[in-house]
Amino acid sequence: MATAVRISEELLNEAKRFGRIDHRSLAGQIEHWARLGKCVEENPDLPYSLIKEILIGLDELEQGEKTEYKFG
């Protein structure tokens, strides 16, 4: 369900720019930042790079792109 949200023009312009770089729509870029921010707040001790890898892994899992991890 879509909901209208007011954001600053500065944030809007930054989201457009970063969205173009990462090939995301404006809404997709803002959703990405919101998910990332939520994860950072929930896991303040984890570095950004690890959080990003976890989110990539979760997306791959949702898309069925999974393989079993073999230890050793």
C-alpha positions as CSV (number, residue, x, y, z in Angstrom):
1,M,0.0,0.0,0.0
2,A,1.5,3.3,-1.0
3,T,1.5,6.3,1.4
4,A,2.5,9.8,0.6
5,V,5.3,11.1,2.8
6,R,6.8,14.6,2.9
7,I,10.6,14.7,2.8
8,S,13.0,17.6,2.2
9,E,13.9,18.5,-1.3
10,E,17.6,18.0,-0.4
11,L,16.9,14.4,0.6
12,L,14.7,13.9,-2.5
13,N,17.5,15.1,-4.8
14,E,20.1,12.9,-3.1
15,A,17.8,9.9,-3.3
16,K,17.4,10.5,-7.1
17,R,21.1,10.8,-7.6
18,F,22.0,7.6,-5.6
19,G,19.1,5.8,-7.1
20,R,20.4,6.4,-10.6
21,I,23.8,5.1,-9.6
22,D,22.4,1.9,-8.1
23,H,19.6,1.6,-10.7
24,R,16.8,2.0,-8.2
25,S,13.6,4.0,-8.5
26,L,13.2,7.0,-6.2
27,A,10.9,5.0,-4.0
28,G,13.2,2.0,-4.1
29,Q,16.2,4.2,-3.0
30,I,14.3,5.7,-0.1
31,E,13.1,2.2,1.0
32,H,16.6,0.9,0.7
33,W,17.9,3.7,3.0
34,A,15.1,3.1,5.4
35,R,15.8,-0.6,5.6
36,L,19.5,0.1,6.1
37,G,18.9,2.7,8.7
38,K,16.6,0.3,10.6
39,C,19.3,-2.4,10.5
40,V,22.0,0.1,11.7
41,E,19.8,1.2,14.6
42,E,19.0,-2.4,15.6
43,N,22.7,-3.5,15.3
44,P,24.9,-0.5,16.3
45,D,28.0,-2.6,16.8
46,L,28.0,-4.0,13.2
47,P,29.9,-2.2,10.5
48,Y,28.0,-0.9,7.4
49,S,29.8,-3.4,5.1
50,L,28.6,-6.4,7.2
51,I,25.0,-5.1,7.3
52,K,25.0,-4.6,3.5
53,E,26.3,-8.2,3.0
54,I,23.6,-9.6,5.3
55,L,20.9,-7.7,3.3
56,I,22.3,-9.0,0.0
57,G,22.3,-12.5,1.4
58,L,18.7,-12.2,2.6
59,D,17.7,-10.9,-0.8
60,E,19.5,-13.8,-2.5
61,L,17.7,-16.2,-0.2
62,E,14.3,-14.6,-1.1
63,Q,15.1,-14.9,-4.8
64,G,16.0,-18.6,-4.4
65,E,19.7,-18.0,-5.1
66,K,21.0,-20.1,-2.3
67,T,23.6,-22.7,-1.9
68,E,24.5,-24.7,1.2
69,Y,27.6,-23.5,3.0
70,K,30.2,-26.2,3.4
71,F,32.5,-25.8,6.5
72,G,36.2,-26.6,6.1
